[in-house]
């Protein structure tokens, strides 16, 4: 029998505490393709931040879970034609990867509190992954800063599948970029990197927000 959600959450929290790092890391529960019942169960255990990949799926879940005080994060690629909807639906968008999306999110967020955003970085230059090249970070940050309805909070990355030494180099590179950004923008305080199979290493290298799905929920189910 698979471990119950309370046990899994406890194990993740223990792994996070043992990972070290310079500060306390926060858990983002990746709930894409999970049932609303599973989300409610994890919420009842004290988890408040949940990550979704798809705008439509998140819209349905947010409506079904409107009685809960959840902070919703978009962590999947964002199409331009979904930007306005995403800006209204989510509290955070972690996947800004190009200039075009920035004003679309800003315009879509009018009349609401500022949208918290991260720049997604393709740290290993993988053709199959979203994210800007590291050298594009300063320009995107400046564009975001010009949008009064957006608040730049930091960076997000998904390193390429590789051995631990290569991942460590990628995480370390991201931390260096994060530190540069933090020196320039006082609102920057979030480095989102590390998932179920590598979050200890990510925390050790400076991550303070980790995105965990399968280690918490197990195999994905249809919503």
C-alpha positions as CSV (number, residue, x, y, z in Angstrom):
1,X,0.0,0.0,0.0
2,X,1.3,3.5,-0.9
3,X,2.0,5.9,2.0
4,X,-0.8,8.2,2.8
5,X,-0.6,11.9,2.0
6,X,0.2,12.9,5.6
7,X,3.1,10.5,5.7
8,X,4.4,11.7,2.3
9,X,4.1,15.4,3.3
10,X,6.0,14.7,6.6
11,X,8.7,12.8,4.6
12,X,9.1,15.8,2.2
13,X,9.3,18.3,5.0
14,X,12.0,16.1,6.8
15,X,14.0,15.9,3.5
16,X,13.7,19.7,3.1
17,X,14.9,20.3,6.7
18,X,17.9,18.0,6.2
19,X,18.9,19.6,2.9
20,X,20.6,22.6,4.5
21,X,20.7,25.7,2.5
22,X,21.0,29.3,3.5
23,X,17.4,29.8,4.6
24,X,14.0,28.1,5.0
25,X,12.6,26.7,1.7
26,X,8.9,26.7,0.9
27,X,7.0,23.8,-0.7
28,X,4.8,24.3,-3.7
29,X,2.5,21.3,-4.2
30,X,2.3,20.5,-7.9
31,X,-1.3,19.5,-8.3
32,X,-1.7,19.3,-12.1
33,X,-3.9,16.3,-13.1
34,X,-4.7,15.7,-9.4
35,X,-8.2,15.5,-8.1
36,X,-9.8,18.3,-6.1
37,X,-10.3,15.8,-3.3
38,X,-6.5,15.2,-3.1
39,X,-5.9,19.0,-3.1
40,X,-8.4,19.4,-0.2
41,X,-6.6,16.7,1.8
42,X,-3.2,18.3,1.4
43,X,-4.7,21.7,2.2
44,X,-6.1,20.2,5.4
45,X,-2.6,19.3,6.3
46,X,-1.5,23.0,6.2
47,X,-0.3,23.3,2.6
48,X,-1.5,26.6,1.0
49,X,0.6,27.0,-2.3
50,X,-0.4,24.8,-5.3
51,X,1.1,24.8,-8.8
52,X,-0.8,24.1,-12.0
53,X,0.4,23.7,-15.6
54,X,-2.7,24.4,-17.6
55,X,-4.9,27.5,-17.4
56,X,-8.2,25.7,-18.1
57,X,-7.6,23.0,-15.6
58,X,-6.7,25.5,-13.0
59,X,-9.8,27.6,-13.7
60,X,-12.0,24.6,-13.0
61,X,-10.2,23.7,-9.8
62,X,-10.2,27.2,-8.5
63,X,-14.0,27.4,-8.9
64,X,-14.4,24.0,-7.2
65,X,-12.1,25.0,-4.4
66,X,-13.2,28.6,-4.0
67,X,-13.9,28.0,-0.3
68,X,-10.2,27.4,0.4
69,X,-7.6,30.1,0.9
70,X,-5.2,28.7,-1.8
71,X,-2.4,30.6,-3.4
72,X,-2.3,29.4,-7.0
73,X,0.9,29.3,-9.1
74,X,1.1,28.8,-12.9
75,X,4.2,26.8,-13.5
76,X,3.6,25.6,-17.1
77,X,4.2,27.4,-20.4
78,X,1.9,30.3,-21.1
79,X,0.4,30.9,-24.5
80,X,-0.2,34.5,-25.4
81,X,-3.9,34.0,-26.0
82,X,-4.2,32.7,-22.4
83,X,-2.2,35.5,-20.8
84,X,-5.2,37.7,-19.8
85,X,-7.1,34.8,-18.3
86,X,-4.0,33.6,-16.4
87,X,-3.4,37.1,-15.1
88,X,-6.8,37.1,-13.4
89,X,-6.8,33.5,-12.3
90,X,-3.4,33.0,-10.7
91,X,-1.7,34.7,-7.7
92,X,1.7,33.8,-9.2
93,X,3.0,33.2,-12.7
94,X,6.4,31.4,-12.6
95,X,6.8,31.0,-16.4
96,X,7.5,34.4,-17.9
97,X,10.0,33.5,-20.7
98,X,9.6,36.2,-23.4
99,X,9.0,39.9,-23.7
100,X,5.6,39.6,-25.5
101,X,3.9,38.0,-22.5
102,X,4.8,40.8,-20.0
103,X,2.4,43.6,-21.2
104,X,-0.4,41.0,-21.8
105,X,-0.2,39.9,-18.2
106,X,0.0,43.5,-16.9
107,X,-3.0,44.5,-18.9
108,X,-5.0,41.4,-17.8
109,X,-4.3,42.1,-14.2
110,X,-5.8,45.6,-14.2
111,X,-8.1,46.2,-11.2
112,X,-6.5,43.5,-9.1
113,X,-3.5,43.4,-6.7
114,X,-0.2,43.0,-8.5
115,X,0.5,39.6,-10.0
116,X,3.6,38.0,-8.5
117,X,5.9,36.8,-11.3
118,X,9.1,34.8,-11.9
119,X,11.2,34.7,-15.0
120,X,11.6,31.2,-16.2
121,X,15.2,30.5,-17.3
122,X,16.3,27.7,-19.7
123,X,19.5,27.3,-17.8
124,X,20.8,24.4,-19.9
125,X,19.6,25.7,-23.3
126,X,17.3,22.7,-24.0
127,X,15.4,23.0,-27.2
128,X,12.4,21.1,-25.8
129,X,12.0,23.4,-22.8
130,X,10.5,26.8,-22.3
131,X,12.5,29.6,-20.7
132,X,14.6,32.5,-21.7
133,X,18.4,32.3,-22.1
134,X,20.2,33.6,-19.0
135,X,21.5,36.7,-20.8
136,X,17.8,37.7,-21.4
137,X,17.1,38.0,-17.7
138,X,18.0,41.7,-17.2
139,X,15.9,42.8,-20.2
140,X,12.9,40.9,-19.1
141,X,13.3,42.1,-15.5
142,X,13.3,45.7,-16.7
143,X,10.1,45.1,-18.8
144,X,8.4,43.6,-15.8
145,X,9.4,46.5,-13.6
146,X,7.7,48.9,-16.0
147,X,4.3,47.1,-15.4
148,X,2.5,48.5,-12.3
149,X,0.3,45.4,-12.2
150,X,3.2,43.0,-12.0
151,X,5.6,42.4,-9.1
152,X,9.0,40.7,-10.0
153,X,9.8,38.2,-7.3
154,X,12.7,36.2,-8.9
155,X,13.6,33.3,-11.1
156,X,12.4,29.8,-11.9
157,X,14.3,27.0,-13.6
158,X,14.2,23.3,-14.6
159,X,17.7,22.0,-15.2
160,X,18.2,19.3,-17.9
161,X,18.1,15.6,-16.7
162,X,21.7,14.9,-15.9
163,X,24.0,13.6,-13.3
164,X,24.1,15.4,-9.9
165,X,27.3,17.3,-10.7
166,X,25.7,18.8,-13.8
167,X,22.5,19.7,-12.0
168,X,24.6,21.2,-9.2
169,X,26.4,23.5,-11.7
170,X,23.0,24.5,-13.2
171,X,21.5,25.3,-9.8
172,X,24.6,27.2,-8.8
173,X,24.5,29.3,-12.0
174,X,20.8,30.1,-11.3
175,X,21.7,31.2,-7.8
176,X,24.3,33.6,-9.2
177,X,21.8,35.1,-11.5
178,X,19.3,35.3,-8.7
179,X,21.8,37.2,-6.5
180,X,22.5,39.7,-9.3
181,X,18.7,40.3,-9.7
182,X,18.2,40.6,-6.0
183,X,20.8,43.4,-5.8
184,X,19.0,45.4,-8.4
185,X,15.3,44.8,-7.5
186,X,14.2,45.0,-3.8
187,X,11.1,42.9,-4.5
188,X,13.2,39.8,-5.6
189,X,13.2,37.1,-2.9
190,X,12.3,33.8,-4.7
191,X,14.4,31.2,-6.4
192,X,12.1,28.4,-7.6
193,X,14.1,25.3,-8.5
194,X,14.1,21.7,-7.5
195,X,11.5,19.0,-8.0
196,X,10.7,15.6,-6.5
197,X,14.0,13.9,-7.5
198,X,16.5,16.7,-6.9
199,X,15.0,19.3,-4.4
200,X,17.6,18.6,-1.7
201,X,20.4,19.5,-4.0
202,X,18.4,22.6,-5.2
203,X,17.9,23.7,-1.6
204,X,21.6,23.2,-0.8
205,X,22.5,25.4,-3.7
206,X,20.1,28.2,-2.7
207,X,16.5,27.4,-3.8
208,X,13.9,28.7,-1.5
209,X,10.8,27.4,-3.3
210,X,10.6,23.8,-4.5
211,X,8.0,22.3,-6.8
212,X,7.0,18.8,-5.7
213,X,4.3,16.7,-7.3
214,X,4.9,12.9,-7.6
215,X,6.7,12.6,-4.3
216,X,3.6,14.1,-2.6
217,X,0.6,13.0,-4.6
218,X,2.0,9.8,-6.3
219,X,1.1,9.0,-9.9
220,X,-1.0,11.6,-11.6
221,X,-4.7,11.0,-12.0
222,X,-7.3,12.5,-14.3
223,X,-9.0,15.5,-12.7
